[in-house]
Amino acid sequence: MKEGIRDTPLKVHKMLIEGYRKMSPQQKLQQVNELTKTVQQFACARIRTKYGELSESELRLRLASLWLDREVMTKVFHWDPQEKGY
């Protein structure tokens, strides 16, 4: 890691790396899964703030449009993010 980029003290960074090394692959995948869910919850909160109360299906479409490109969204879900927003 480059010196100017680090926002975590070196001692804490080393502790994190050591903790990751001790984790099993399953534990690492579980951690990634939990972090992904957290990111999705924040994204849903942002969408609700912008668009108000939405049906579950519309919320999921808007959430998907943050990850998938326009071509996939329009072809698979018939949802154009440029037209309807994320």
PDB file with SEQRES, HELIX, SHEET and CRYST1 records, atoms N, CA, C and O in Angstrom:
SEQRES   1 A   86  MET LYS GLU GLY ILE ARG ASP THR PRO LEU LYS VAL HIS          
SEQRES   2 A   86  LYS MET LEU ILE GLU GLY TYR ARG LYS MET SER PRO GLN          
SEQRES   3 A   86  GLN LYS LEU GLN GLN VAL ASN GLU LEU THR LYS THR VAL          
SEQRES   4 A   86  GLN GLN PHE ALA CYS ALA ARG ILE ARG THR LYS TYR GLY          
SEQRES   5 A   86  GLU LEU SER GLU SER GLU LEU ARG LEU ARG LEU ALA SER          
SEQRES   6 A   86  LEU TRP LEU ASP ARG GLU VAL MET THR LYS VAL PHE HIS          
SEQRES   7 A   86  TRP ASP PRO GLN GLU LYS GLY TYR                              
HELIX    1 AA1 LEU A   10  LYS A   22  1                                  13    
HELIX    2 AA2 PRO A   25  TYR A   51  1                                  27    
HELIX    3 AA3 GLU A   56  TRP A   67  1                                  12    
HELIX    4 AA4 ARG A   70  PHE A   77  1                                   8    
HELIX    5 AA5 PRO A   81  LYS A   84  1                                   4    
CRYST1    1.000    1.000    1.000  90.00  90.00  90.00 P 1           1          
ATOM      1  N   MET A   1       0.845  -1.177   0.000  1.00  0.00           N  
ATOM      2  CA  MET A   1       0.000   0.000   0.000  1.00  0.00           C  
ATOM      3  C   MET A   1       0.891   1.241   0.000  1.00  0.00           C  
ATOM      4  O   MET A   1       1.862   1.304   0.754  1.00  0.00           O  
ATOM      5  N   LYS A   2       0.573   2.213  -0.828  1.00  0.00           N  
ATOM      6  CA  LYS A   2       1.362   3.429  -0.907  1.00  0.00           C  
ATOM      7  C   LYS A   2       1.173   4.251   0.365  1.00  0.00           C  
ATOM      8  O   LYS A   2       0.091   4.254   0.953  1.00  0.00           O  
ATOM      9  N   GLU A   3       2.220   4.941   0.784  1.00  0.00           N  
ATOM     10  CA  GLU A   3       2.206   5.654   2.062  1.00  0.00           C  
ATOM     11  C   GLU A   3       1.159   6.765   2.120  1.00  0.00           C  
ATOM     12  O   GLU A   3       0.485   6.895   3.142  1.00  0.00           O  
ATOM     13  N   GLY A   4       0.998   7.551   1.093  1.00  0.00           N  
ATOM     14  CA  GLY A   4       0.077   8.682   1.139  1.00  0.00           C  
ATOM     15  C   GLY A   4      -1.393   8.301   1.095  1.00  0.00           C  
ATOM     16  O   GLY A   4      -2.254   9.145   1.342  1.00  0.00           O  
ATOM     17  N   ILE A   5      -1.697   7.040   0.785  1.00  0.00           N  
ATOM     18  CA  ILE A   5      -3.082   6.615   0.603  1.00  0.00           C  
ATOM     19  C   ILE A   5      -3.688   6.082   1.889  1.00  0.00           C  
ATOM     20  O   ILE A   5      -4.901   6.196   2.066  1.00  0.00           O  
ATOM     21  N   ARG A   6      -2.929   5.520   2.772  1.00  0.00           N  
ATOM     22  CA  ARG A   6      -3.409   4.841   3.969  1.00  0.00           C  
ATOM     23  C   ARG A   6      -4.152   5.804   4.894  1.00  0.00           C  
ATOM     24  O   ARG A   6      -3.634   6.868   5.233  1.00  0.00           O  
ATOM     25  N   ASP A   7      -5.355   5.435   5.298  1.00  0.00           N  
ATOM     26  CA  ASP A   7      -6.119   6.237   6.245  1.00  0.00           C  
ATOM     27  C   ASP A   7      -6.247   5.525   7.587  1.00  0.00           C  
ATOM     28  O   ASP A   7      -6.952   5.996   8.480  1.00  0.00           O  
ATOM     29  N   THR A   8      -5.563   4.383   7.729  1.00  0.00           N  
ATOM     30  CA  THR A   8      -5.581   3.598   8.958  1.00  0.00           C  
ATOM     31  C   THR A   8      -4.168   3.580   9.523  1.00  0.00           C  
ATOM     32  O   THR A   8      -3.209   3.367   8.782  1.00  0.00           O  
ATOM     33  N   PRO A   9      -4.030   3.802  10.836  1.00  0.00           N  
ATOM     34  CA  PRO A   9      -2.686   3.740  11.426  1.00  0.00           C  
ATOM     35  C   PRO A   9      -2.026   2.383  11.138  1.00  0.00           C  
ATOM     36  O   PRO A   9      -2.697   1.352  11.111  1.00  0.00           O  
ATOM     37  N   LEU A  10      -0.730   2.397  10.926  1.00  0.00           N  
ATOM     38  CA  LEU A  10       0.018   1.200  10.544  1.00  0.00           C  
ATOM     39  C   LEU A  10      -0.205   0.056  11.527  1.00  0.00           C  
ATOM     40  O   LEU A  10      -0.372  -1.088  11.103  1.00  0.00           O  
ATOM     41  N   LYS A  11      -0.212   0.331  12.806  1.00  0.00           N  
ATOM     42  CA  LYS A  11      -0.402  -0.709  13.821  1.00  0.00           C  
ATOM     43  C   LYS A  11      -1.764  -1.387  13.641  1.00  0.00           C  
ATOM     44  O   LYS A  11      -1.864  -2.612  13.712  1.00  0.00           O  
ATOM     45  N   VAL A  12      -2.796  -0.601  13.411  1.00  0.00           N  
ATOM     46  CA  VAL A  12      -4.140  -1.143  13.207  1.00  0.00           C  
ATOM     47  C   VAL A  12      -4.201  -1.911  11.891  1.00  0.00           C  
ATOM     48  O   VAL A  12      -4.810  -2.979  11.820  1.00  0.00           O  
ATOM     49  N   HIS A  13      -3.579  -1.376  10.862  1.00  0.00           N  
ATOM     50  CA  HIS A  13      -3.541  -2.041   9.558  1.00  0.00           C  
ATOM     51  C   HIS A  13      -2.911  -3.433   9.685  1.00  0.00           C  
ATOM     52  O   HIS A  13      -3.436  -4.403   9.138  1.00  0.00           O  
ATOM     53  N   LYS A  14      -1.796  -3.534  10.399  1.00  0.00           N  
ATOM     54  CA  LYS A  14      -1.130  -4.822  10.590  1.00  0.00           C  
ATOM     55  C   LYS A  14      -2.022  -5.796  11.355  1.00  0.00           C  
ATOM     56  O   LYS A  14      -2.041  -6.989  11.050  1.00  0.00           O  
ATOM     57  N   MET A  15      -2.761  -5.296  12.346  1.00  0.00           N  
ATOM     58  CA  MET A  15      -3.676  -6.142  13.108  1.00  0.00           C  
ATOM     59  C   MET A  15      -4.794  -6.672  12.197  1.00  0.00           C  
ATOM     60  O   MET A  15      -5.169  -7.840  12.290  1.00  0.00           O  
ATOM     61  N   LEU A  16      -5.324  -5.814  11.320  1.00  0.00           N  
ATOM     62  CA  LEU A  16      -6.365  -6.237  10.390  1.00  0.00           C  
ATOM     63  C   LEU A  16      -5.852  -7.326   9.448  1.00  0.00           C  
ATOM     64  O   LEU A  16      -6.521  -8.338   9.240  1.00  0.00           O  
ATOM     65  N   ILE A  17      -4.682  -7.119   8.890  1.00  0.00           N  
ATOM     66  CA  ILE A  17      -4.099  -8.093   7.962  1.00  0.00           C  
ATOM     67  C   ILE A  17      -3.888  -9.424   8.678  1.00  0.00           C  
ATOM     68  O   ILE A  17      -4.199 -10.478   8.124  1.00  0.00           O  
ATOM     69  N   GLU A  18      -3.370  -9.387   9.884  1.00  0.00           N  
ATOM     70  CA  GLU A  18      -3.156 -10.616  10.648  1.00  0.00           C  
ATOM     71  C   GLU A  18      -4.487 -11.320  10.921  1.00  0.00           C  
ATOM     72  O   GLU A  18      -4.570 -12.546  10.842  1.00  0.00           O  
ATOM     73  N   GLY A  19      -5.515 -10.554  11.238  1.00  0.00           N  
ATOM     74  CA  GLY A  19      -6.841 -11.138  11.457  1.00  0.00           C  
ATOM     75  C   GLY A  19      -7.381 -11.787  10.196  1.00  0.00           C  
ATOM     76  O   GLY A  19      -7.955 -12.875  10.259  1.00  0.00           O  
ATOM     77  N   TYR A  20      -7.208 -11.140   9.056  1.00  0.00           N  
ATOM     78  CA  TYR A  20      -7.653 -11.715   7.791  1.00  0.00           C  
ATOM     79  C   TYR A  20      -6.902 -13.013   7.478  1.00  0.00           C  
ATOM     80  O   TYR A  20      -7.493 -13.969   6.977  1.00  0.00           O  
ATOM     81  N   ARG A  21      -5.622 -13.042   7.771  1.00  0.00           N  
ATOM     82  CA  ARG A  21      -4.827 -14.245   7.503  1.00  0.00           C  
ATOM     83  C   ARG A  21      -5.286 -15.436   8.340  1.00  0.00           C  
ATOM     84  O   ARG A  21      -5.158 -16.584   7.914  1.00  0.00           O  
ATOM     85  N   LYS A  22      -5.814 -15.165   9.515  1.00  0.00           N  
ATOM     86  CA  LYS A  22      -6.277 -16.234  10.404  1.00  0.00           C  
ATOM     87  C   LYS A  22      -7.672 -16.739  10.041  1.00  0.00           C  
ATOM     88  O   LYS A  22      -8.090 -17.798  10.508  1.00  0.00           O  
ATOM     89  N   MET A  23      -8.386 -15.993   9.218  1.00  0.00           N  
ATOM     90  CA  MET A  23      -9.753 -16.379   8.854  1.00  0.00           C  
ATOM     91  C   MET A  23      -9.740 -17.509   7.827  1.00  0.00           C  
ATOM     92  O   MET A  23      -8.873 -17.569   6.955  1.00  0.00           O  
ATOM     93  N   SER A  24     -10.717 -18.399   7.951  1.00  0.00           N  
ATOM     94  CA  SER A  24     -10.882 -19.455   6.945  1.00  0.00           C  
ATOM     95  C   SER A  24     -11.485 -18.827   5.685  1.00  0.00           C  
ATOM     96  O   SER A  24     -12.039 -17.729   5.749  1.00  0.00           O  
ATOM     97  N   PRO A  25     -11.381 -19.510   4.548  1.00  0.00           N  
ATOM     98  CA  PRO A  25     -12.028 -18.991   3.337  1.00  0.00           C  
ATOM     99  C   PRO A  25     -13.535 -18.762   3.544  1.00  0.00           C  
ATOM    100  O   PRO A  25     -14.094 -17.787   3.041  1.00  0.00           O  
ATOM    101  N   GLN A  26     -14.176 -19.653   4.276  1.00  0.00           N  
ATOM    102  CA  GLN A  26     -15.606 -19.502   4.538  1.00  0.00           C  
ATOM    103  C   GLN A  26     -15.886 -18.239   5.349  1.00  0.00           C  
ATOM    104  O   GLN A  26     -16.855 -17.528   5.081  1.00  0.00           O  
ATOM    105  N   GLN A  27     -15.043 -17.962   6.336  1.00  0.00           N  
ATOM    106  CA  GLN A  27     -15.212 -16.749   7.143  1.00  0.00           C  
ATOM    107  C   GLN A  27     -15.006 -15.501   6.285  1.00  0.00           C  
ATOM    108  O   GLN A  27     -15.719 -14.511   6.445  1.00  0.00           O  
ATOM    109  N   LYS A  28     -14.046 -15.549   5.388  1.00  0.00           N  
ATOM    110  CA  LYS A  28     -13.804 -14.410   4.502  1.00  0.00           C  
ATOM    111  C   LYS A  28     -15.004 -14.177   3.590  1.00  0.00           C  
ATOM    112  O   LYS A  28     -15.426 -13.038   3.392  1.00  0.00           O  
ATOM    113  N   LEU A  29     -15.553 -15.259   3.033  1.00  0.00           N  
ATOM    114  CA  LEU A  29     -16.736 -15.122   2.181  1.00  0.00           C  
ATOM    115  C   LEU A  29     -17.923 -14.579   2.963  1.00  0.00           C  
ATOM    116  O   LEU A  29     -18.681 -13.755   2.450  1.00  0.00           O  
ATOM    117  N   GLN A  30     -18.091 -15.034   4.203  1.00  0.00           N  
ATOM    118  CA  GLN A  30     -19.171 -14.532   5.040  1.00  0.00           C  
ATOM    119  C   GLN A  30     -18.996 -13.032   5.290  1.00  0.00           C  
ATOM    120  O   GLN A  30     -19.970 -12.280   5.266  1.00  0.00           O  
ATOM    121  N   GLN A  31     -17.774 -12.606   5.526  1.00  0.00           N  
ATOM    122  CA  GLN A  31     -17.486 -11.187   5.740  1.00  0.00           C  
ATOM    123  C   GLN A  31     -17.836 -10.369   4.493  1.00  0.00           C  
ATOM    124  O   GLN A  31     -18.451  -9.307   4.589  1.00  0.00           O  
ATOM    125  N   VAL A  32     -17.438 -10.874   3.330  1.00  0.00           N  
ATOM    126  CA  VAL A  32     -17.754 -10.188   2.072  1.00  0.00           C  
ATOM    127  C   VAL A  32     -19.263 -10.111   1.881  1.00  0.00           C  
ATOM    128  O   VAL A  32     -19.783  -9.071   1.475  1.00  0.00           O  
ATOM    129  N   ASN A  33     -19.967 -11.195   2.167  1.00  0.00           N  
ATOM    130  CA  ASN A  33     -21.418 -11.221   2.045  1.00  0.00           C  
ATOM    131  C   ASN A  33     -22.072 -10.178   2.953  1.00  0.00           C  
ATOM    132  O   ASN A  33     -22.974  -9.458   2.525  1.00  0.00           O  
ATOM    133  N   GLU A  34     -21.623 -10.099   4.188  1.00  0.00           N  
ATOM    134  CA  GLU A  34     -22.176  -9.126   5.128  1.00  0.00           C  
ATOM    135  C   GLU A  34     -21.890  -7.691   4.682  1.00  0.00           C  
ATOM    136  O   GLU A  34     -22.756  -6.822   4.786  1.00  0.00           O  
ATOM    137  N   LEU A  35     -20.680  -7.446   4.189  1.00  0.00           N  
ATOM    138  CA  LEU A  35     -20.344  -6.106   3.711  1.00  0.00           C  
ATOM    139  C   LEU A  35     -21.172  -5.734   2.475  1.00  0.00           C  
ATOM    140  O   LEU A  35     -21.605  -4.590   2.332  1.00  0.00           O  
ATOM    141  N   THR A  36     -21.385  -6.698   1.597  1.00  0.00           N  
ATOM    142  CA  THR A  36     -22.216  -6.452   0.409  1.00  0.00           C  
ATOM    143  C   THR A  36     -23.635  -6.080   0.813  1.00  0.00           C  
ATOM    144  O   THR A  36     -24.213  -5.142   0.263  1.00  0.00           O  
ATOM    145  N   LYS A  37     -24.197  -6.808   1.768  1.00  0.00           N  
ATOM    146  CA  LYS A  37     -25.546  -6.497   2.246  1.00  0.00           C  
ATOM    147  C   LYS A  37     -25.608  -5.105   2.861  1.00  0.00           C  
ATOM    148  O   LYS A  37     -26.588  -4.384   2.675  1.00  0.00           O  
ATOM    149  N   THR A  38     -24.573  -4.730   3.588  1.00  0.00           N  
ATOM    150  CA  THR A  38     -24.532  -3.392   4.189  1.00  0.00           C  
ATOM    151  C   THR A  38     -24.498  -2.311   3.117  1.00  0.00           C  
ATOM    152  O   THR A  38     -25.210  -1.312   3.217  1.00  0.00           O  
ATOM    153  N   VAL A  39     -23.671  -2.509   2.090  1.00  0.00           N  
ATOM    154  CA  VAL A  39     -23.603  -1.547   0.987  1.00  0.00           C  
ATOM    155  C   VAL A  39     -24.961  -1.440   0.297  1.00  0.00           C  
ATOM    156  O   VAL A  39     -25.393  -0.342  -0.054  1.00  0.00           O  
ATOM    157  N   GLN A  40     -25.634  -2.569   0.102  1.00  0.00           N  
ATOM    158  CA  GLN A  40     -26.952  -2.556  -0.531  1.00  0.00           C  
ATOM    159  C   GLN A  40     -27.980  -1.825   0.340  1.00  0.00           C  
ATOM    160  O   GLN A  40     -28.838  -1.116  -0.186  1.00  0.00           O  
ATOM    161  N   GLN A  41     -27.903  -1.988   1.651  1.00  0.00           N  
ATOM    162  CA  GLN A  41     -28.822  -1.279   2.554  1.00  0.00           C  
ATOM    163  C   GLN A  41     -28.609   0.232   2.462  1.00  0.00           C  
ATOM    164  O   GLN A  41     -29.571   1.000   2.443  1.00  0.00           O  
ATOM    165  N   PHE A  42     -27.344   0.652   2.406  1.00  0.00           N  
ATOM    166  CA  PHE A  42     -27.063   2.088   2.253  1.00  0.00           C  
ATOM    167  C   PHE A  42     -27.589   2.601   0.914  1.00  0.00           C  
ATOM    168  O   PHE A  42     -28.157   3.690   0.839  1.00  0.00           O  
ATOM    169  N   ALA A  43     -27.396   1.810  -0.142  1.00  0.00           N  
ATOM    170  CA  ALA A  43     -27.882   2.204  -1.470  1.00  0.00           C  
ATOM    171  C   ALA A  43     -29.408   2.306  -1.469  1.00  0.00           C  
ATOM    172  O   ALA A  43     -29.966   3.239  -2.045  1.00  0.00           O  
ATOM    173  N   CYS A  44     -30.083   1.352  -0.825  1.00  0.00           N  
ATOM    174  CA  CYS A  44     -31.554   1.405  -0.739  1.00  0.00           C  
ATOM    175  C   CYS A  44     -32.009   2.646   0.027  1.00  0.00           C  
ATOM    176  O   CYS A  44     -33.001   3.276  -0.340  1.00  0.00           O  
ATOM    177  N   ALA A  45     -31.297   2.992   1.075  1.00  0.00           N  
ATOM    178  CA  ALA A  45     -31.637   4.198   1.834  1.00  0.00           C  
ATOM    179  C   ALA A  45     -31.490   5.439   0.955  1.00  0.00           C  
ATOM    180  O   ALA A  45     -32.326   6.341   1.005  1.00  0.00           O  
ATOM    181  N   ARG A  46     -30.428   5.483   0.151  1.00  0.00           N  
ATOM    182  CA  ARG A  46     -30.214   6.603  -0.773  1.00  0.00           C  
ATOM    183  C   ARG A  46     -31.347   6.673  -1.800  1.00  0.00           C  
ATOM    184  O   ARG A  46     -31.845   7.756  -2.108  1.00  0.00           O  
ATOM    185  N   ILE A  47     -31.747   5.527  -2.321  1.00  0.00           N  
ATOM    186  CA  ILE A  47     -32.825   5.482  -3.314  1.00  0.00           C  
ATOM    187  C   ILE A  47     -34.133   5.954  -2.689  1.00  0.00           C  
ATOM    188  O   ILE A  47     -34.861   6.737  -3.299  1.00  0.00           O  
ATOM    189  N   ARG A  48     -34.437   5.490  -1.488  1.00  0.00           N  
ATOM    190  CA  ARG A  48     -35.676   5.904  -0.813  1.00  0.00           C  
ATOM    191  C   ARG A  48     -35.669   7.400  -0.517  1.00  0.00           C  
ATOM    192  O   ARG A  48     -36.703   8.061  -0.611  1.00  0.00           O  
ATOM    193  N   THR A  49     -34.503   7.930  -0.159  1.00  0.00           N  
ATOM    194  CA  THR A  49     -34.400   9.364   0.096  1.00  0.00           C  
ATOM    195  C   THR A  49     -34.702  10.155  -1.167  1.00  0.00           C  
ATOM    196  O   THR A  49     -35.372  11.186  -1.117  1.00  0.00           O  
ATOM    197  N   LYS A  50     -34.208   9.671  -2.294  1.00  0.00           N  
ATOM    198  CA  LYS A  50     -34.401  10.383  -3.560  1.00  0.00           C  
ATOM    199  C   LYS A  50     -35.811  10.208  -4.117  1.00  0.00           C  
ATOM    200  O   LYS A  50     -36.393  11.162  -4.633  1.00  0.00           O  
ATOM    201  N   TYR A  51     -36.374   8.985  -4.019  1.00  0.00           N  
ATOM    202  CA  TYR A  51     -37.645   8.687  -4.692  1.00  0.00           C  
ATOM    203  C   TYR A  51     -38.826   8.459  -3.745  1.00  0.00           C  
ATOM    204  O   TYR A  51     -39.950   8.261  -4.206  1.00  0.00           O  
ATOM    205  N   GLY A  52     -38.593   8.484  -2.458  1.00  0.00           N  
ATOM    206  CA  GLY A  52     -39.694   8.270  -1.512  1.00  0.00           C  
ATOM    207  C   GLY A  52     -40.038   6.795  -1.376  1.00  0.00           C  
ATOM    208  O   GLY A  52     -39.230   5.920  -1.685  1.00  0.00           O  
ATOM    209  N   GLU A  53     -41.235   6.542  -0.914  1.00  0.00           N  
ATOM    210  CA  GLU A  53     -41.679   5.167  -0.699  1.00  0.00           C  
ATOM    211  C   GLU A  53     -41.915   4.478  -2.040  1.00  0.00           C  
ATOM    212  O   GLU A  53     -42.637   4.997  -2.891  1.00  0.00           O  
ATOM    213  N   LEU A  54     -41.307   3.312  -2.223  1.00  0.00           N  
ATOM    214  CA  LEU A  54     -41.399   2.567  -3.475  1.00  0.00           C  
ATOM    215  C   LEU A  54     -41.874   1.148  -3.194  1.00  0.00           C  
ATOM    216  O   LEU A  54     -41.737   0.640  -2.082  1.00  0.00           O  
ATOM    217  N   SER A  55     -42.432   0.523  -4.218  1.00  0.00           N  
ATOM    218  CA  SER A  55     -42.742  -0.899  -4.090  1.00  0.00           C  
ATOM    219  C   SER A  55     -41.422  -1.654  -3.998  1.00  0.00           C  
ATOM    220  O   SER A  55     -40.378  -1.150  -4.411  1.00  0.00           O  
ATOM    221  N   GLU A  56     -41.476  -2.849  -3.460  1.00  0.00           N  
ATOM    222  CA  GLU A  56     -40.270  -3.672  -3.332  1.00  0.00           C  
ATOM    223  C   GLU A  56     -39.651  -3.951  -4.702  1.00  0.00           C  
ATOM    224  O   GLU A  56     -38.429  -3.929  -4.844  1.00  0.00           O  
ATOM    225  N   SER A  57     -40.485  -4.210  -5.705  1.00  0.00           N  
ATOM    226  CA  SER A  57     -39.937  -4.517  -7.040  1.00  0.00           C  
ATOM    227  C   SER A  57     -39.250  -3.296  -7.655  1.00  0.00           C  
ATOM    228  O   SER A  57     -38.198  -3.435  -8.279  1.00  0.00           O  
ATOM    229  N   GLU A  58     -39.826  -2.105  -7.488  1.00  0.00           N  
ATOM    230  CA  GLU A  58     -39.183  -0.915  -8.036  1.00  0.00           C  
ATOM    231  C   GLU A  58     -37.886  -0.610  -7.298  1.00  0.00           C  
ATOM    232  O   GLU A  58     -36.895  -0.213  -7.910  1.00  0.00           O  
ATOM    233  N   LEU A  59     -37.896  -0.795  -5.991  1.00  0.00           N  
ATOM    234  CA  LEU A  59     -36.672  -0.584  -5.214  1.00  0.00           C  
ATOM    235  C   LEU A  59     -35.573  -1.529  -5.705  1.00  0.00           C  
ATOM    236  O   LEU A  59     -34.425  -1.116  -5.867  1.00  0.00           O  
ATOM    237  N   ARG A  60     -35.917  -2.778  -5.938  1.00  0.00           N  
ATOM    238  CA  ARG A  60     -34.926  -3.751  -6.408  1.00  0.00           C  
ATOM    239  C   ARG A  60     -34.417  -3.402  -7.812  1.00  0.00           C  
ATOM    240  O   ARG A  60     -33.234  -3.576  -8.102  1.00  0.00           O  
ATOM    241  N   LEU A  61     -35.300  -2.914  -8.676  1.00  0.00           N  
ATOM    242  CA  LEU A  61     -34.873  -2.504 -10.016  1.00  0.00           C  
ATOM    243  C   LEU A  61     -33.914  -1.319  -9.939  1.00  0.00           C  
ATOM    244  O   LEU A  61     -32.887  -1.297 -10.618  1.00  0.00           O  
ATOM    245  N   ARG A  62     -34.250  -0.352  -9.123  1.00  0.00           N  
ATOM    246  CA  ARG A  62     -33.372   0.814  -8.988  1.00  0.00           C  
ATOM    247  C   ARG A  62     -32.036   0.410  -8.373  1.00  0.00           C  
ATOM    248  O   ARG A  62     -30.991   0.924  -8.773  1.00  0.00           O  
ATOM    249  N   LEU A  63     -32.060  -0.503  -7.408  1.00  0.00           N  
ATOM    250  CA  LEU A  63     -30.828  -1.000  -6.814  1.00  0.00           C  
ATOM    251  C   LEU A  63     -29.995  -1.752  -7.859  1.00  0.00           C  
ATOM    252  O   LEU A  63     -28.785  -1.546  -7.953  1.00  0.00           O  
ATOM    253  N   ALA A  64     -30.632  -2.607  -8.629  1.00  0.00           N  
ATOM    254  CA  ALA A  64     -29.917  -3.362  -9.670  1.00  0.00           C  
ATOM    255  C   ALA A  64     -29.291  -2.424 -10.697  1.00  0.00           C  
ATOM    256  O   ALA A  64     -28.209  -2.697 -11.218  1.00  0.00           O  
ATOM    257  N   SER A  65     -29.968  -1.330 -10.983  1.00  0.00           N  
ATOM    258  CA  SER A  65     -29.450  -0.412 -11.998  1.00  0.00           C  
ATOM    259  C   SER A  65     -28.185   0.314 -11.536  1.00  0.00           C  
ATOM    260  O   SER A  65     -27.492   0.922 -12.352  1.00  0.00           O  
ATOM    261  N   LEU A  66     -27.881   0.257 -10.248  1.00  0.00           N  
ATOM    262  CA  LEU A  66     -26.619   0.820  -9.756  1.00  0.00           C  
ATOM    263  C   LEU A  66     -25.444  -0.104 -10.076  1.00  0.00           C  
ATOM    264  O   LEU A  66     -24.303   0.355 -10.136  1.00  0.00           O  
ATOM    265  N   TRP A  67     -25.703  -1.396 -10.283  1.00  0.00           N  
ATOM    266  CA  TRP A  67     -24.651  -2.378 -10.527  1.00  0.00           C  
ATOM    267  C   TRP A  67     -24.586  -2.836 -11.981  1.00  0.00           C  
ATOM    268  O   TRP A  67     -23.514  -3.160 -12.492  1.00  0.00           O  
ATOM    269  N   LEU A  68     -25.725  -2.860 -12.631  1.00  0.00           N  
ATOM    270  CA  LEU A  68     -25.777  -3.386 -13.993  1.00  0.00           C  
ATOM    271  C   LEU A  68     -25.809  -2.251 -15.005  1.00  0.00           C  
ATOM    272  O   LEU A  68     -26.336  -1.175 -14.723  1.00  0.00           O  
ATOM    273  N   ASP A  69     -25.251  -2.489 -16.168  1.00  0.00           N  
ATOM    274  CA  ASP A  69     -25.255  -1.429 -17.177  1.00  0.00           C  
ATOM    275  C   ASP A  69     -26.635  -1.298 -17.824  1.00  0.00           C  
ATOM    276  O   ASP A  69     -27.502  -2.159 -17.672  1.00  0.00           O  
ATOM    277  N   ARG A  70     -26.805  -0.210 -18.537  1.00  0.00           N  
ATOM    278  CA  ARG A  70     -28.098   0.122 -19.143  1.00  0.00           C  
ATOM    279  C   ARG A  70     -28.582  -0.973 -20.088  1.00  0.00           C  
ATOM    280  O   ARG A  70     -29.765  -1.310 -20.096  1.00  0.00           O  
ATOM    281  N   GLU A  71     -27.674  -1.525 -20.880  1.00  0.00           N  
ATOM    282  CA  GLU A  71     -28.060  -2.555 -21.839  1.00  0.00           C  
ATOM    283  C   GLU A  71     -28.686  -3.762 -21.133  1.00  0.00           C  
ATOM    284  O   GLU A  71     -29.722  -4.268 -21.565  1.00  0.00           O  
ATOM    285  N   VAL A  72     -28.068  -4.212 -20.068  1.00  0.00           N  
ATOM    286  CA  VAL A  72     -28.609  -5.351 -19.320  1.00  0.00           C  
ATOM    287  C   VAL A  72     -29.950  -4.989 -18.694  1.00  0.00           C  
ATOM    288  O   VAL A  72     -30.896  -5.775 -18.750  1.00  0.00           O  
ATOM    289  N   MET A  73     -30.033  -3.813 -18.102  1.00  0.00           N  
ATOM    290  CA  MET A  73     -31.278  -3.398 -17.440  1.00  0.00           C  
ATOM    291  C   MET A  73     -32.438  -3.339 -18.428  1.00  0.00           C  
ATOM    292  O   MET A  73     -33.546  -3.773 -18.114  1.00  0.00           O  
ATOM    293  N   THR A  74     -32.187  -2.805 -19.613  1.00  0.00           N  
ATOM    294  CA  THR A  74     -33.279  -2.682 -20.581  1.00  0.00           C  
ATOM    295  C   THR A  74     -33.609  -4.032 -21.226  1.00  0.00           C  
ATOM    296  O   THR A  74     -34.778  -4.327 -21.475  1.00  0.00           O  
ATOM    297  N   LYS A  75     -32.604  -4.840 -21.493  1.00  0.00           N  
ATOM    298  CA  LYS A  75     -32.844  -6.120 -22.157  1.00  0.00           C  
ATOM    299  C   LYS A  75     -33.484  -7.137 -21.214  1.00  0.00           C  
ATOM    300  O   LYS A  75     -34.434  -7.822 -21.593  1.00  0.00           O  
ATOM    301  N   VAL A  76     -32.977  -7.237 -20.011  1.00  0.00           N  
ATOM    302  CA  VAL A  76     -33.434  -8.268 -19.087  1.00  0.00           C  
ATOM    303  C   VAL A  76     -34.654  -7.819 -18.278  1.00  0.00           C  
ATOM    304  O   VAL A  76     -35.596  -8.587 -18.083  1.00  0.00           O  
ATOM    305  N   PHE A  77     -34.627  -6.569 -17.811  1.00  0.00           N  
ATOM    306  CA  PHE A  77     -35.676  -6.113 -16.893  1.00  0.00           C  
ATOM    307  C   PHE A  77     -36.650  -5.116 -17.510  1.00  0.00           C  
ATOM    308  O   PHE A  77     -37.627  -4.720 -16.874  1.00  0.00           O  
ATOM    309  N   HIS A  78     -36.380  -4.706 -18.764  1.00  0.00           N  
ATOM    310  CA  HIS A  78     -37.221  -3.694 -19.426  1.00  0.00           C  
ATOM    311  C   HIS A  78     -37.308  -2.424 -18.574  1.00  0.00           C  
ATOM    312  O   HIS A  78     -38.376  -1.836 -18.409  1.00  0.00           O  
ATOM    313  N   TRP A  79     -36.167  -2.027 -18.048  1.00  0.00           N  
ATOM    314  CA  TRP A  79     -36.054  -0.856 -17.184  1.00  0.00           C  
ATOM    315  C   TRP A  79     -34.896  -0.022 -17.702  1.00  0.00           C  
ATOM    316  O   TRP A  79     -33.750  -0.471 -17.697  1.00  0.00           O  
ATOM    317  N   ASP A  80     -35.193   1.189 -18.148  1.00  0.00           N  
ATOM    318  CA  ASP A  80     -34.156   2.066 -18.692  1.00  0.00           C  
ATOM    319  C   ASP A  80     -33.746   3.063 -17.615  1.00  0.00           C  
ATOM    320  O   ASP A  80     -34.507   3.983 -17.317  1.00  0.00           O  
ATOM    321  N   PRO A  81     -32.559   2.904 -17.021  1.00  0.00           N  
ATOM    322  CA  PRO A  81     -32.117   3.811 -15.971  1.00  0.00           C  
ATOM    323  C   PRO A  81     -31.997   5.258 -16.435  1.00  0.00           C  
ATOM    324  O   PRO A  81     -32.174   6.176 -15.634  1.00  0.00           O  
ATOM    325  N   GLN A  82     -31.699   5.478 -17.715  1.00  0.00           N  
ATOM    326  CA  GLN A  82     -31.603   6.854 -18.215  1.00  0.00           C  
ATOM    327  C   GLN A  82     -32.978   7.501 -18.250  1.00  0.00           C  
ATOM    328  O   GLN A  82     -33.106   8.709 -18.047  1.00  0.00           O  
ATOM    329  N   GLU A  83     -33.991   6.711 -18.504  1.00  0.00           N  
ATOM    330  CA  GLU A  83     -35.354   7.221 -18.570  1.00  0.00           C  
ATOM    331  C   GLU A  83     -35.993   7.350 -17.187  1.00  0.00           C  
ATOM    332  O   GLU A  83     -36.653   8.347 -16.894  1.00  0.00           O  
ATOM    333  N   LYS A  84     -35.795   6.337 -16.337  1.00  0.00           N  
ATOM    334  CA  LYS A  84     -36.480   6.280 -15.052  1.00  0.00           C  
ATOM    335  C   LYS A  84     -35.597   6.627 -13.863  1.00  0.00           C  
ATOM    336  O   LYS A  84     -36.092   6.782 -12.746  1.00  0.00           O  
ATOM    337  N   GLY A  85     -34.311   6.747 -14.090  1.00  0.00           N  
ATOM    338  CA  GLY A  85     -33.368   7.014 -12.997  1.00  0.00           C  
ATOM    339  C   GLY A  85     -32.928   5.731 -12.356  1.00  0.00           C  
ATOM    340  O   GLY A  85     -33.521   4.672 -12.561  1.00  0.00           O  
ATOM    341  N   TYR A  86     -31.874   5.840 -11.573  1.00  0.00           N  
ATOM    342  CA  TYR A  86     -31.376   4.625 -10.916  1.00  0.00           C  
ATOM    343  C   TYR A  86     -32.339   4.154  -9.882  1.00  0.00           C  
ATOM    344  O   TYR A  86     -32.092   3.145  -9.222  1.00  0.00           O  
TER     345      TYR A  86                                                      
END                                                                             
